[in-house]
Amino acid sequence: MGVGKALAALVIMLLTLGKSSLIFAQNSPNVVLILADDLGFSDLASYGSEIRTPSITALAEQGVSFTNYHTGANCAPSRAMLLTGVDSHRAGVPNIPEMIPPVQAVHSHYAGTLSHNVVTVASLLQDAGYHTYLAGKWHLGQTEDKLPSRRGFDRTLALADSGADNWEQKPYIPIYKKANWYADGEEYQLPDNFYSSRFLVDKTIEFIDSNKNDGQPFFAYVPFQAVHIPVQAPQKFIDRYMGVYDQGWSALRQQRLERAIELGVVPADTMTVQMASTADWEALSPQRQAYEAKRMAVYGAMVEAMDHHIGRLVEYLKAIGQYDNTVFIFTSDNGAEAMGLARQNSWGNTLTLAARDYSVDYETLGLKGSFNAINPGFASAAASPLAYYKFYVGEGGLRVPMIIAGGPVAIKNQFSNASAYVTDITPTILSLAEVEHPQGLKRGRYGGRKVEPMIGRSLAPLVEGKVESVHGTDNAVGFELAGQGALFMGDFKIVFNHGTQGDSQWHLFNIQVDPGETRDLSAENPAQLQLMLNRYQQYIDDNNILPVPAGYRHETQIIFNALHLIYRDNILIIIILFLLILPFAVVYKSKHRKGL
């Protein structure tokens, strides 16, 4: 064969390979990955909540709801693991950058932004012929090379910060000079009629619609702002929850536990502990009770508003004939947020927020110009029946709802108590999309560079009804956040919490039968405790996890990091920031550890 014929044959072969790859992609399902922000374990109706979430409930009826799924304890580490299948420390995001102490930040793997030594699921799906879209919170890097437009997404509308106002382009804390939104890598100005949940679904529909007729599948990542602070919602949704929470947080926590037991979300004999940060509802004045109840009413409204707009996305996919060929994954980045001040409408906080053009008036809570957040009592109710919440590695910080559903999912309307982890999501998406891992990636190479291999396991065999679990009893999965640690192995979990709510002791729980972490088994099963401590130390060594400085507290570290960022610009902002966040530390310092 001559050189010309050989080249022609090579071209034909490459075109054939490209064509077969294109046909392969066209026959693959769409994937919609929906991520709530700071949503508690029992915040969905299908998991025991009084909040109306009919759209998500309908999805749950079309798939598997996981009751033993664990993520990270705060947002950026969880998002890094969710999108790569790699441990957060290996991905360069051991913590949110706002909480990393300087002694750690000097190390390259403690940057708090997504490293280039990992590959996102969007990049891998893009390689396989998928359209890839993102509309929502990113929080994995703000420089040009780390925005989602450079991490595998064709079209993006991304919030780069840890959060922002839901009604206007405005930062929610003075760490940020402005709310940093980007469209396809360029700075973006939000429209005047902006409300976050509606707008993010509008953009997702716009992105999908732009290519709906070309026959290629799509991957749409929709990370909502709901229900991250500031907790805000349209009035029509708030009205539905006025009066619902008048009995208080302890009553709500118990009611949700009972519903979760009735639904089969948790075992019938599940017990709970009361967090020391939960105040006595009956000791509050009637005026204070009314105010706290409305704060939670806005929270319920924000969850329902998110569900409403998810329903709009589902109806759109049905209208264009793509619903039956779409896999939906719904989950949260971590447990409920408990940083709302115990007295949000105190004079000091009112003045501090007013300086940033925010009001905490009862009449306008949740509306434009209002700052709102639930306090630790209702955060514990949102996590019911679990202990702790966001920033801690108790079950309330790590265990969240997770639903895999849609036409391509074989099992319908079932709960699964199988162990599942955030690093499993990327391998699961690839499996359900029928996209092979590149051979180079399995060997730690991608695009000519060295990358971290995935550690997660695909849950596809489970949702296809082929197996009951993908994690064996000897498979250990570790997690560390700012000196706090947890390790899961079979039915067991060891956990170490410090800070204002922790006791700085290791505990052993069987979380299959005791999800509320009420019965410490350390004394009666010391061998299991020691085995898991050894595995945790191996996890620390393998991932080059650094210790935190003595006395580290995430509340105060946020203050110090913010001062470092902005001290040259405006001394008034420093004072405002200090007054805003200082009460967190003061309130938590007065804790009692009874019941932990």
N, C-alpha and C positions, 0 to 999 in steps of 0.2 A: 504494500500500500504506500502511495506517495505521501509527501508531507502535506500537500493540499487536502488529499482525501482524509488523512488522519485528523487534520484540524477540523474539517467539516464534520467528521464523525464525533469529535469531541464536543463541538458546538451543539450538535443534535442531542447528544447524551445529556449535556447540561440543561438544555431546554426541556428535555423530557423529565429530568429530575425536578426542575422548577415547576413544570406543569403538574406533575404528580403531587408535589408538595402543596400546590395551590388547591387542587381538588381535595386533598386531605384536609386542608384548613376549612374549605367550604362545607364539608360534612361534619365539622366539629360544632359543639354547642356554644352558644354565647355564655358569658359568665358575668354576673353582676355581683360585686363584692360591696356590701353595705356595712359601714362601720359607724356605730354610735360612739359618742364621746362621754365618758364618765357615767355610763348607764349601769345601774345596780342589777344584781342577780335576779331580783324579783320585780323588776320594773315593767315587764311585759305581761299582758293578760294571760298568755299561755303559760307563764311561769308563776302565776299566783297574784298578779297585780290587779288592783281596782281600776287602773288606767286603761282607757279604751284603746286597744291597738288591733283593730280588725284586719288591717292589711297584713301585718306581720303574723297574726294568728292564721290567716288564710294561707300564707306561705308555709307555716309550720304544719298545716294539714296536708301539704304536698311534699313532705320530706321528714327529716330526722331532727329532733331537738335534743341537743346534748346538755346533760345536767352535770357533767363532771369535766367541763372544759376550762382550761386555765390559760390566762394571758399574762402580760407583765403588770406591774403595780402602778405604772404611770405611762403617759402616752407615747413619747418618742421611742423608748425601747420596744414597746409592744408593736408599734407601726413598722419598725425596722425588721423585727422577727416575722411579722405577718406577711410582709412583701418579699422576703428573701428565703425563709426557712432556715435562717442562720441565727445562732445565739446573739443576743444584743451586744455582748462584749466583743465578739468577733466582728460584728458589723459596724463598730465604732460608735455605738449608741448605748453605753452602759447606764445612762441617766439622761434626763432632759438637760440641755446645756445650762439652763437657768439655775440648776441645783448642783452642778459639779464644782467641788472646791478647787481652788487654784493649784494645790499640790498634786491633784490628779490631772487637771486640765493640761498640764505641760506634756503629758504622754499622748502620743498620736492616736492610740485606740480609745482615748477618753475625750474625743472632740465633741461628742454629743450630736454629730451629724453623720448621715449615712456614708460610709466609706466606699471607695471605688474598688474595694477588694471583695464586694458582693455583687450579685446579679439579681435584679428584681424580676418578679414573675411577669411584669409588664414587658420587659426586654425579651424574655423567652417566648412569650406569646406573640409579640411583635415579629420575632424571627420566624415564627410558624405561620405568618400570614394574617394574624389578627389585627384589627383596628384596636387601639388602646386609648382609653379616655380616663381622665381624672377630673372630678369637680368636688372640691372641699378642702379640708385641712390637711396639710402636708407635714410640717414641723420636723423635717429631716434635713434641713439645710437651706440656706437662702442665697448662697453665691451661685453664679450662673451655672457652674458645672454640677451643682447639687440640687437644682430645682427639678421637679418631675419631668419637665420637658426634655431633660437630658438623661433621664433614668428609665427610658422605655415607653413613655407615653406620647402618642401622636398629638393629642389635643388636651390642654389642661387649663383649668381655672383654679388656682391654688392659693390658700392662705398659708403663708410661710411661718407664722407665729404660733405660739402655744394656744392662742385663742384670740377672740376679738368680739366686738359688739355684733349683735344679730340684726340690728335695724339700720346701721349706718357704718361708714368706713371710719372706725374709731377704735383706738386701742383700749383694752379693758383694764390694763394696769400700766403705770408709767415706766415700766421697763422699756416699752416700745414708744418711739416718737409718733408713729402712725401705724395703722393696720396695714400690713404688707401683703397685698394681693398681687398675684401674677397670672397673666393669661399667655400661654404658650411661651413662657420665659420672659415676657415683658411686663413692666409695672402696669397695674390695671386700676382704673377708677370704677368703683361700684355704682350702679344706677341709683337714682333717688328713691325708687320704690322697693328697695332691697329688704327682704327678710330671708335669713340664711337658708332655712330648709326648703322654702319654695324656690329660691334662686338656684340652689345647687341641683335640684331636680330639673328645673328649666334648662340649665346648661347641659346636663346629662342627656336629656331628650334632644336638644339641639345637636350635640355631637353625634349621637346615634343616627339621627335623621339625615345628617349630611352624607352618610354613606349607606343608607338603608337598602339601596337597590343594586349594590355591586356584588352581592352574593358572598361577601366575606364575613366571618363571624367577628364579634367584638368582645372586648373585656372592658367593663365599666367599673371603676373604683369610685365609690361615693362615700367619702368620710365626712359625715355631718358634724356640725358644731354642737348640735343637741346631744347631751344636756350640760355641756361645759358652761362654767360661769363666764359672763353674766347670764343667768337663767331668765329667758325672755320668751314671750309668746303673744300671739294675737288675742285680743280681748274675747272673741267669740269662743276660743278654746278655754281661756281662763274661767269664763262664766260657768262652764260645765263642772268645775271642780270646787267652786265656792261652797263651803259647808262640808265637803267630803272629809276634811282632815281636822275637824273641830275636836275630835276625841284625843288627838295628840299622837306622838311618835311611838310610844310604847304599845298603845292599842293597835296602831297600824302594823307594827312589826309582828305582833301576835296574829292579827288577822291574815297577813300574808303567809305566815307559817302554816296556818290551818288550811288555806287554799292550796298552797304548794303540796301539802300532804295529800289533800283530796285529789289533786290532779296527778299525783305520782311523780312529782318533780324531786321530792326528797323522801327518805324513809318515814314510816308512820310514827316511829318513836324519836324523831329528831328533836334534840334539845337546843336551847340557845343560851348564850351568856349576855349579860348587859354590859355594854361598854361604859367605862368610867366617865367618858365624855358626854353620856346621855343624861341630861338634866331631868329633874322631877317635873313633869308636865303640870301636875296639880298644884305645884308651888308657884306657878306663874300667875300673874294677874290676868283677868279676862281680856284686857287690852293687848297684853303681850301674847296670849294664846291666839287671839284673832289674827295678829300680825304674822306669827309663825305659821299658822294654818294657811294664810294666803301665800306665803313664800312657797309652801309645798304645792299649793294649787297651781301656781305658775309653773312649777316643775312638771306636774302631771300634764298640764296644757302643752308644754314644750315637747314632751314625749309624744302626745297624741298628734300634735302638728306634724312632727317628723313622720309618724305613721301615715297620716293623711297624704303627705306628698310622696311617700313610697308607693301608696296606692295609685297615685297619678302615673308614676313610672310604670307600674304593672299594667295599668289600663292602656297606656301608650303601646307597650310591647304586644299586648293582645290585638290592638287595632292594626298594627303593621304585620301581624302574623308571626311574631318572633317569640311569643311567650312560651309556647310548648317546647321550644328548642333552647331554653335558657335555664342555666343553673343559677340559683340565688344562694348567696352565703350572707347571713346577717349575724353580726356579733358586736361587741363593745371593746374598746381599747384597754379598759381597766374597770375596777369597781367604782362605786359611787364616791363623789367628791364631798368631803366633810370640812372644807376650809371656810365655809360661811361663818361669819362672826356670830357668836352667841347673841349679841345685841347689835344687829345690823343697823338699827335706827338710833343708836346712841349719838350724843351730840358730837363726839370726836369723829366718829366715822362719817356722820352726815356732812360735817365741814370738809373732811378730807375728800369725799366723793364729789361734793359740790365744786371744789376747785378743779375737778376734771369734767365738769358739766354733767354730773350724774345726780339723780335724786333717789332717795329711798322712801319716799312718801307711800303710805299704804294705798291710797287711791289709784296710783299709777304703777304699782309694782308689776314688772314684766313688760311694760310698754316702752316705746321709744323714749330714751333719755333716762330710763330707770336702771338701777343696778340691783341685782337680786342673786342670792345664793342660799341654798338650804344649809341649815346648821348640822352639827354632828348627830343630833337626835333623829332627824328625818333621814340623814344619810345611812344610819344603822337600819332604819326601816326599809330603805331602798335596797339594802344588801340582805334583808331578812331571808333565811334565818342565820346568816353567816356572821362571823366576827370580823371586826376591823373594816377598813375601807381603803380608798385610794392612798397611795404612798406607803402602805404597809403590806406585808406578805402573808397576812392572815387570809382566810378564804374570801372574806368580803372585799379584799383588794385584788385578788387574782381570779376568782371564779365568777364567770359572767355567762349570760345566755349565748348560745351559738346554734344556728339553724342552717342546715344544708337542704335545699329544696328545689323543686322544679320538675318539669317533664322528664328530663334525663335521669332523675334520681329514682331508683327502683322502690325503696321502702317509703311508705306514706304514713303520715300521722302517727309517728311513734317517738317515744323518748328513748334515749340511750344513755346509760350511766357508765359507758366505756371511757377510760382515760383519754383525753385529747388535749393538745397543747397548741399554742399560737404558731409554733414553728411547723405544725402539720398543715397549715392552710395552703401555703404555696405548693408543696408536693400534691396536695389534694386537687387543687385547681388544675395543675398540669395533667394529672391522671384523668380527671373528668373531661378535660378539653382534648384528651388523647394526644397530648404533645409530649414527645420523648425528651428526657433530659439530654442535652448534648453530651456526647462521650467525653469531650474535654472537660466539661463541668464536673463530671464524676471524678476526674483525676485532678481537680483543682485548677483548671485552665479554662479561660473564656476570653474570646476576642484578643488573643495574644498576650494576655496578662494572667498573673496568678490570682485566683479567687478562692474564697472559702466554700467548701462543699456544704450542701444542705444537711441538717441533722434531723429534720422533721420526717414524719412518716405519713404517707398518703392514707386518708380516711375513706378513700373511694371503695375499697373492698367492704367496708362496714356499711356504707349507705347503699351499696349494691346488694346487701344481704348475704354476702359470701362468708363473712367472719363476724364475731361478736366483739372483737377488740383487736387493735393493731399494736398495742403496747403490752409486752409480756411483764410478768411479775418481777423479773430481774432487770428490766430496763429502767435506768435512773435518769430523771430529767431535773436539772437544777435551775435555780433562778436566784440572782443576787441584785439588790438595789440599795446603794448607799449604805453598805454594811449590814443590811438585813438579808436573811437567806432563807430559802426553802428548797427542799428536794423531795420529789415524788418517786415512789417505787411501789408498783402494784397498788394495793389499797392504802398504803401508808404514806404519810407526809411528816417530815420534820420541819420545824419552823422556828425562826429566831427574829423577833421584832425588838427594835430599840426605839429611841426617840421619845416623844412626849406621851405616847400611848403604849409603848412596849415595855417589857420587863427584862430584856437582855439575857434571856434564858432560852435554851433549846427545849422544845417540846415535841412529843411524838403523838400523832393522832392517826386513827383509822378513819379516813375521810369518806369512805364508802358508807359506813354505818353511822358516822358522827360528823356530818358536814359542818355542824356548828362549832366544832373544835371545843367541846366541853369536857372531854375525858382524856386527860394526859396519860399516855401509856408508858412513859419513860421508866417509871419505877418497876412496873410489872413485866416489861419487855426490854431490859437493858441491852440485850444482844442485838435486837433489831435497831435500837437507837444507835448503837456504836457502829453497826454495819453501815447505816445511812450517813452517819457523820463522816465515816471514812470515804464514802462515795462523794459526799459534798466537798470534802477537802480536795479530792481528785478533780472535781469540777472547777474549784477555785484555781488549782495549779494549771489545769489544761487551758483555761481561758485567760490566764494572766490578770486575774482580778485583783485590784489594788485595795488596800484598806483605806477607810475614811479617817480623817483626823480625829483625835480624841475630842469628845464633846460635840460632834457633828449633829446638827439639827437642820432638817430640810427647810423649815420655816425661816430660820435666820440666814441660811445660806443664800436663799433667794434675795434677801435684802442686801447682803454684802456683794453678791454678783451684780445686782442692779446698780448699786452705788459705783462700782468699778466701771460700769458701762457709761454712766451718765453724769458723773460728778463734774466734769469740765463744762457741761452745757448749761445746767440750771440748778442752783442751790435750792430753789423753791421746790423743784421736783423731788429732790432728795428728801426734804422734810415731809412732803406729802406721802411719799412712798413709805418712809419710816412709820408715820402715823397710821397708815393703812394696814401694814402687815404686822406691826408690833403687837396688836391685841391677840393675834393668833398664838403667839408664844406665851403671852400673859395668861390667856385662858387655859391653854394646855398645861402650863406649868402647875396649875392648881389641881391637877388630876388626882384621883385616887384609883388604885389598881384593883379594887374589889371586883370580883366576878371574872377576872381575866385568867 
